[in-house]
Amino acid sequence: MRSITLGAVLGAASLTVAVGAASPAAAGPAAEGKALTWTFMADGPGGTVRVGGGSLADPYQGDTPTTTALPVLCLKVDGSPVPAGITPDFDAGWARGQVAVSSPVKGTRLTSLAVANGVCANTFGKDWRFAEFHDRRYGPGLVNSGGWSFWAHGDVSAGTRFWTHINDQPANPWN
């Protein structure tokens, strides 16, 4: 930001005017916005966990400032069958794989889906990607998808929130 002192220019009373100040739109949502986060919801059978939005999640506008450093929820869809003891349904489907979380990353550093996918791939391996709100599957043959929560193999700590993305709303760190 550049300042011009009109008093120095005109010999009048000093008045400072900001020139070129960034407007909120120019600063971008990543600098001042919020993004979607999920959390651990339950342990399940056979080394599974349920992750989801919980009461704090806002998949429409985001719920956590992107200046916050949180782990990234990563998913590896490997076609794992539904374990005994889990019945995928509308409220909690099966993600067909494994979840894990990265080290904390500021949301402002997740500038695109490709960058977030890269965090997962670089941390866990090439078949890992950023988990998405609609990764839940349920119904005959797991053909239905939905949001809000899902079961997967993995170990996620209770009480931790983590970045999750959504493919049809502007509630991602890069929006």
N, C-alpha and C positions, 0 to 999 in steps of 0.2 A: 504494500500500500504506500502511496506517495502522498505527502501533505503539502499544501500550498498555503503560506501565510499571507493573506491578503493585506495585512497591515504593512508588511515589508515591501510589497509591490506597490501599494497605493499611498503609503504614508498615513493611512487611517488606523483606526483601532484594530488590534490584532484579532483575526478570525481565521480559524483553521478549518479547511474543507478537505474531506477525504476524496481523492481522485482514484478511480480504478479499484475501489473496494469490492471485494467479492460478495455477490448476493448469495443468499442461501441456495438458489438454483445453480449458480456458478460453482459453489463449493462442492456440490454433488452430494447425493444421498450417502455415499460411503463415508464422507467426512462428518455428517451430522445425522445420519439416518439410524434406523433400527433394522434388525434382521431376525428371522425365525430361529428359535432355539427349541430343543427338546431335552428330555431328561430320562434317567432311569425310572422305570415304573414298577418292575417286579422281577424277581428271579423265577425261573420256570424249571421244568424237568429236563434232565439230561444236559445241563450246561447251557440252558437258554436264558435269555433275558427279554423283557418287554421294554421297549423304549417308545416314547411318545411325547406329545406336547404338554400334557398336564394342564393345570388351570392357568398357567402363565403364558402359554403359547398364543401368538397372534399371527396366523399364517397369511393374513391379508395385508398388514402394515408392518409386521415385525414387532418384537417384544423386548429386544435387548440392544442397547447402543452398540454400533459397529466399532466403537473405540475400545470395547471390552475384549480382552484376550480369553478365549474359550477353546476347548478341544473341538476338533472337527469330527462329526460322526461319519465313519467310513463303513462301507458295505461291500462285501464280496458275494455276489450272487453266483452260487455254485450248483444250484439245483438240488440242494439238500431236501430230502423228504420231510414232511411234517412229523416231528417226534411224537411218540405216544404221550398222551397227557395234554396235548395242545389241540384245540379245535378252532381253526381259523374262522373268524366270523367278521361281521361288519365293523365291530368295535376294535378288534385286535387280530389282524391277519398274520400270515407267515411271509417272511421276506426271502425265503428260499436260499438262505446262506448264513453268513457270519457278519457280526458287527464288531468294531473296535473304535477307540477314539485316539486321535493324535495328541501330541503335546499342544498346549494352548497357542492359539494364533489370534492376533487382533483381526476382527472382522474387516477392517479397512484394508487388510492385506489380501483378502479374498476378492480380488478384482474381477473375476470371471469364474464360470463353472469349470473351465479348463484349469485354472489355477487351483481351485479347491480340489478337483479330481487329482491334480498333481501332488497335493499334500498327502492324499490317501495312498496313491501309487508309490510315492517316494518313501513313505513310512512303512507300508505293509506289503507292497508288491504290485506288479503290473495289473492284476485283475481287480484291484480295489478302486472304489470310486466314492464320491461324496453321496451319502444317503439322501434320498428324496422323500418328501412328505407322502407321496403315493406309492411307495415301495411295498405296501401291504397287499397281500393276495389272499383271497378267500373264495368259497363256493366250490362246486364240483370242478375238479381239475385245476383249482386255483386260478380260474380265468377272470374273476372279478378283482378290480383294484380299488383302493380307497386310501384315505389318509388317517391322520390323528395318532395312530400307534401301530407297531408291529412287533412280532416275536422273531428272534433270530438266535443262532448260536453265538455265544460271546460272553464277555465279562466286562461290564460297565459299572463303575462305582456309583453307589447311591449318593444322592445329593449334588451331583454334578450336572450342570447344564452344558449343552454342546450345540455348535452350529449345525443346522440341517437346512436343506434348501427345498424350495417348492417350485415346480415347473410352470405353474399357471397363475402366479400372483407376483406382485412386485415387493416381496418381503425377503429378498436375498441381500447379502452384503454388497453385491455389485449393482443393485438397482438404485 
